[in-house]
Amino acid sequence: MVTEAGCFNAQDDNGYCAGVIPAVGKAFKKIQFPEKMRDPVVFSQITTRNKDLPMVLRMKGVNKKKFMI
């Protein structure tokens, strides 16, 4: 899926918000949704140039307003 950053009908069943999160590091960082979401589902991935070390992405606390990554 490719989309522009921003929100489209965030409160509808087919609405979404998309964006890019800057580098986080080792500690959790709170990410606020630009708009309140109805039933959020968060998709994420790691991009890196470090091919030798395995990377793990962790998320917690997903709710209608924010999540931690």
N, C-alpha and C positions, 0 to 999 in steps of 0.2 A: 504494500500500500504506500502510495506517495501522496502527500498532501502539503498544503501551505501551513505554516505555523498560525495558530489562532483557534478560536472556538466557532463551531457551527451547531446551532440548536442543542446546546449542552444539556438541557432539561428533557429533551425528547428521547424516545427509545433508540433512534438512529443518529443521535447527535454525537459530537466528538470535540475534543481539544487536542491539539498537536503542538509539539515544541521540542526544543533541544535543551538539555540540562548541561551546564558547564561541569568541568572536572570536579569530582566529589572528594576523593581521597579515601582514608580508612574509616572515618567516623560517619555516622548517618547524618544526612542533611535533609531538612524539611523542604518540600516542594509544594507550593500553593498552586491549585488550579486557577486559571484566569477567571473562570466562572464556576459557580456551584454546579456540581454534576448530579445527575439523578441516580445512577448505579454505575460508578466508575469501574473500569477494568484497565489496568496499566500494563502496557507492553514496553519492554526495554531491551536494549542490547549494549554490549561493550564494543567499542572500536579502539584499537591500540596498534602501535607499531612494534611492540615488544612481543615477538613471536615465541620466545623461549620460556616465559613464565605463564602458568595458567592463571586465569582471572575468574573471579566469581562476583556476580552482581546480586545484592540482597535488597529486598524491599520489605517494608512493614507499615502498618497503620494506614492502609488505604481507606479513605472515607470520602464523603461528598465534597470536601473542601481541600484536602491535602493528602500527601503520602510522604513516607520517609524512604530515602534511597541511599 
